[in-house]
């Protein structure tokens, strides 16, 4: 029998306590989560998908298509295995894969194909899974699996945004003199776009720092947090993407303003960005006038800075 998390273990009790902090279980359906699940089913080409939060005794679906219920007993299906797996959990044909051929989801409901991607919070706790399933066996390509993993990260970003609203971080009064935060961090995996955007900012008298992905951007931000007032990031990047970066920045002591660039602004992404309170989204390719919206997000320059900007070309 594959390993399954012991609901009575100390690690599981800690995980359940963390899950409770998100205040998500037994809440009504929300369009942002519905969009993630619908996109997962589309990418995988399956008839069913769900965003599952695993509690002590049940698998509760924040959103689902093709499953038909809002929850099942924890030992009824496959999410109880998938959420505590070390990676993406794939069963191409459960009827031919012991011991899953005896799981009620297979024997009673008829689902044979299942893929579950654990929903991992920044501290590494698994809250549940984003899963796709079907009554016929499938084989997913690596691109499809990668797409599902990206959607799982987007779902986690939505959950983090919810927790931030429920448990806002208390601000600490800073008695040190304020520092002008007029620098911009430009994040995109395409060098040509980074170079162009940085050039436009520099032409307007704004210092711009380039980063190729979210991980590099976060490191740069931590080293320059006193001067960076805006992070302008792409969404889809290898490694840490834009949504993960935005969530990580929100947890810093002095979060910067954030704006997003994207080559594909579909309805699902738009709703996610709205949930994250991102004030500015620019579609590629950019017009120079678009940068006025970005400059408006920066703190106002000090009088000396205004004088120098007035003399710039």
N, C-alpha and C positions, 0 to 999 in steps of 0.2 A: 504494500500500500504506500503510495507517495506521501511525503510528509504533509501534515496539515497542522496549522497553528493550534496549540492547546489553549482553549479559552480561559483556563484557570492559571496559566503561567503568569509570572510577574511581568514579563515583556508584553504579553497580550493585554494585561490590565493597564499597563502604561499606554499602549496604543489606543485602547478604548477611551482612556481619559483624554488623549490628544484629539481623537475624533469628536468627542463631545464639545471641545472648544470651538469647533467650526459651526455649531448650531445648525447643521444641515439636515439631519435625519428627521423625517416626517414633515418636511416643509413642502409647500405646493410646488408644482411644476414651474420651471422658469425657462423662458425662450432661449437664453444663452446656452444653458445646458442641453436643451432639446436640439439646438443646432449642432453641437458637438457630436451628439449621438447619431443624428441623421447623417452627418458627414462620415462618421465611422462606418455605418452600414453601406454608404455609397462607395467608399474607398475599397472595402472588403468585398463588395458585391454579394452581401448576405441579406436574408430576409428579416433578421432581427439584430438588435444591438441594445446595449444598456450601459448606463453609468451606475455602478453598484457600490454602495457603502456597506461594509461588512460590520455588523454589530455583534454583540455577544451571542445572539441566538438566531439572527436572520440576515439575509441579504436583501437590503432595501434599495429600490431603484429610484434614484433622483430623477432619471429620465429613461424612457425605454421606447423602442419601436419593435413591433412584432412579437413581444413577449406576452403582453396581454394582462399582466398583473403588476402591482407596485412592490411586492415583496414575496420572498419564498423562505422557508426554513433554511438555516445556514448549511445543514447537511443534505439539502435536497438537490443542490446543483453543483456547479464546478467553481464558482467564485471563491468558495471557501478554501480551495487549493490554490487558485491563481493569485489571490491578493498577497499571499505570503511566499510566493515563488521568488527566486533570485533574478528572474528576468521575464520576458514575454512568454506566456504559457500557451502552448499550441497543442491542440488535439484535432487531427485532421479527420478521423473517423472513430468516434467514441465506441461505436458498436463492436469495433475490432481492436479496442485498446483497453484491456483489463488494467486496473479494476474499475475504470470509468464506465464500462458496459453495464455495471450494476447500479449506477447513480440514477435516482428517480427522474431527473431531468432528461435522461436518455431513455430509460425504460418506460416511463409513464407519459412523457410529453413528446418524445421522438426527436429531440435535438441530437445531432451526431457530430457536427463541426463546432469547435469553440476556440476562440483566441481571446486571452485576457491580458491586458497590460496593467500592471500595478500602478495605482495613483500614489506617488511618493511625495510627501511634503518636504520642505527644505531640510528638515532634521532627519529625513530618511524613514519616517513612519509611513507605512502603507495604510491608507484609509479605505481602500477598496480596489476596484478594477474598472477600466473601460473595456467592455467585451463585445465581441461580435459572434453570432452563432447562427446555425442553419440546420435544417433537417436533412440536408444532403452533404456529403463530404466535399471539402474544398482543399485547394492548395494555394497559399498566398505567395506572391513574389516578395522579394526583399523591399522593393519600393512601397508595396502595400503595408508591410509590417512597419517600415519607417514612418509612413503616414499615420498609422494608428498610434505609434509612440509619440509623435508630435501632438496629436489630438489629446492624448493622456496628459501631456504637459500643459496644454491649454486649459483642460478641465481643472488641473491643479491650480493654475493661475487664477481661475474664477473662484475656486474655493478659498484661496489665500486672500483675494479681494474681499470676500464675504467676511472672513475672520477679522480682517483689518477694520471693517466697519463695526463689527460686534465688539472688538477689543482694541480701540485706538491706543496707540502708544503715547504715554504721557510725555509731554515736552518738558525739557529741563531748561531753565533760564540760563542763558549764556552771558556772562558778565564781561567777556573779552570784547574789544572793539570789533565792529563788523568788518568783514572783508568783502570787497566787491566780487560777486560771483558772476562774472561776465564771460567766462570761457564756455565753449560748446564742445561736447563730446559727440563725434559723428561715428556711427556704428553701422557698417555694411560689409558683407563678405566680398563685394565686387570692388576691386581697387579703383577702377575708373570712376565709379559713383562717389566713393569716399573722397577722391582727389578733387572732383568737381565741386562737391558740397563744401569741402574745407576751403577751396579757393574763393567761393562766393562769400563765405563768412569773413575770410581774411581781407578781401577787397573792401568790405564794409567796416573794417577796423575791429573785428572780433577774432580773438584767438580760438582756433579750432584744433582739437586733438583727434586723430583717426584711430579707430579700432576695428578689427576684422571680424569679431564675434562678441557674444555676450560675456564670455569669460574674460577675454582681454579687456573689454570695456569696464567690467566691474573692478578689475585690478587697477586700471588707470584712474577710475573714479575714487577709489579708496586712497590713492596717492595724491589726488588733486581735489579732494572734496571741498576744500576751502575756497576754490576759485571757479569750479564748474557749476554753472547755473542752469544749464539745459543739456539734456541728452536727447539726440535726434537719432533714432534707431530704426533699422529695418526689422521686419518681423521674422521672416523665414531665413534662418542661417544655420549652418552646420554647428553641432554642439549646442551651446546655450543660445536659444533664440530670443527674439525681442520680448515676448510675453514673460519669459522667465527673468530676463534682465529687469523689466519694469517692476516685477514683484520684489526682486532683491533690492532694488533702489528704494522702494517704498519702506523697507525695514531699516534703512540707514538713519543715523541721527538727524541729518538735515537733508531730506530728500530733494533732489533737483526737480525742476520742471521737466516734463517728458513730452516729446512729439514723436510721431511714427511716420515712416515712409514705407510704402508697399507697392509692389507691382500688381497686386491682386487684392482688391478690397471687395470681398463678397459680403453678403448679408450677415453670415455667421461671425466673421471677423469684426465687422462693424459693431455688432452687439457686444462682443467680448471687450472691445476697446471702450465702449460706452460704460460697461460694468466696471472697468478699471479707471474711469474718469480721465481718460486721455483727451486733452483739449484740442489737439491739432493732429490731423492725419493728412498727409500729402501723398498723392498718387504719382508714381513715376510715369513718364519723364516730368521734371519740374519746370515751371516757369519762374523767371527771376522774381516776379511779383509775389510768388508763394513765400519767399523768404521773409517778407514783411510780417507774416503771421508768426514766424519763428522768433524773429527779433522781439516781438511784443511779449514773448514769454520770459525773456531775460529780465533780471532786476534792472531798474532804471539806473543809468550811469551817474556817477558823482559829477558835480559841476565841472571839475577839471577834465573828466573824461568827455563830457559833452563838448567842451571847447576843442579838444583834440580831434573828435569825430567830425566836427564842423569843418576842420581844415583838411580832412582826408578826401581823396578823389571820389 
